[in-house]
Amino acid sequence: MENTDFQAQMQIYTDSKQRKLKPIIFVGHSLGGAVATLATLWVLEKRLRLSSPFCITFGSPLVGDVGFVEAVGRENWAGNFFHVVSKHDIVPRMFLAPFESIAEPLITILPYWQGIMGNDSKTVPDSLIQDACRTLLNNVLQHTYTETYYGPDSLRELDGVTKRSPYRPFGTYMFCSSEGASCIDNSETVLKMIHLTMQSHEKPYDNIIHDCLSEHVGYGSVMKHVIEKSISGERVAKLDSESSYRMGMSLQLEAIGIGAQVMLNSFLKHNLKEL
């Protein structure tokens, strides 16, 4: 972002006498969330002001690898990021799969998403788009499964040797649905929730495929439900430091409205150790 209009505008703002009255908050949806994340990191790195900027993303893809996330942790910047992820939105999960496995279906799906966000009257995906989403979902789930059930250094045979994705989450993640929300700030736990929330047994698979498309552009209605639940004191969970890992995961899943016992039984079969 060097030598750009963004840099010039930020310098003008931080030099303003009014800067202390107006905090900097970057907000972005989808790829705009990734841009907001990078913009926030740029301001943090440049230390343009005494008060830190804050970043809120909706349906953003993952940004950064393990080294990147560790650097954010060393600088104590993780608390400046808040990521909202809808229960079945495919975009925050897709970079856990190799690029070559998601590129072709994404090329098919992107015009449909752009049409919806541009208030296009065509809101029902045709069979080609649904098939592309099915392929994308299958490929992503295959690799989020590896992330969830195997250790950080493990490999797994999936039509050859599959390594873990280099992408890692950082900051606080709020997983949400029409039933409520759950906030998590541990990177490895976020990875597990990314898979487990996608694996709901309470909906037919074809419905989940539809939700992968619709939820990415439906954060307005999802957040409305979350706010209503929060105001009424229902189904909003924050992992307690005194909770055991197993109880904490159960709490998170129940808060989103997922049958936690079914999910955890499957999860624990793969030698999950309590912290």
Secondary structure, DSSP 4 states (H G I P E B T S, - for coil): -TTSHHHHHHHHHHHSTTGGGS--EEEEETHHHHHHHHHHHHHHHHT-SSSPPEEEEESPPP--BHHHHHHHHHTT-GGGEEEEEETT-SGGGGGGS-HHHHHHHHHHHHHHHHHHHTT-S--S--HHHHHHHHHHHHHHHHHHHHHHHS-TT--EESSSEEPPPSB---SEEEEEETTEEEEE--HHHHHHHHHHGGG-SSS-HHHHHHHHHHGGG-HHHHHHHHHHHHHTT-SEEE--TTS-HHHHHHHHHHHHT--HHHHHHHHHTT-PPP-
